[in-house]
Structures are given as structure tokens and as C-alpha cells.
Amino acid sequence: MKKTKSDELRPEYRREDLGQGVRGKYLESYDAGTNLVLLSPDVAEAFPTEEAVNKALRSLIRLAERSVSRTERSNRRTADHG
């Protein structure tokens, strides 16, 4: 098996076609803890902006927290009367 250097491009790629790279271009976002998520096309259509996605998810979080809170209260009442 022939070994190739790891820094060599495949013949179908030309370095000049790839443009000039920028070292650390996304480092600040990465350090800030940014999470990128690929949305399915139907979801992206319903929530076309970052603000819309975050608003919907925050609403879901609040709903889930209220639901858990109610379940915990219900479980305590059942345990008190059990």
C-alpha cells in the first residue's frame, strides 16, 4: 500500500479553487458555546429565524417545567393520603 503525505490534495482538487483559509475564523463563537443545529426543512419553514426557534423552545421549556411541577405536587398529595 502506497503512503501519501497527509498535506497533499487529491488530484481532483486544486488549492487555488479552495480560496484563502482564515485561521480561527469561528473560534470566538466556539468559545462562547454556540451550538449549531441543522433543522429539517419543514421545521425551518415554521421557524425561519434564530429568534423564532429560541422563542418556541423557551415556551416548550416553560410548559415542561409547569407540567413537572404539577406532577410533583400531585405525587406529594397522593403520598400524603396513601
NORHUVEN-V59952 format. One line per field, one symbol per residue. ss: DSSP state (~ for helix, > for strand, _ for the rest). phi: phi as a letter, one per 30 degrees, with the letter a starting at -180 (. if undefined). psi: psi as a letter, one per 40 degrees, with the letter a starting at -180 (. if undefined). A space follows every 10 residues. Layout:
ss->???
phi->???
psi->???
This chain:
ss->__________ ____~~~~__ ______~~~~ ~_________ ~~~~~~___~ ~~~~~~~~~~ ~~~~~~~~~~ ~~~~~~~~~~ ~_
phi->.ddcddcddd edccedddid dbdiecdddd ddidccbdcd edddddbdbe dddddddddd dddddddddd dddddddddd cd
psi->hhiiieeiii deihddeeih ihhededddd defhhhhhii ddddddgeid dddddddddd dddddddddd dddddddddd e.
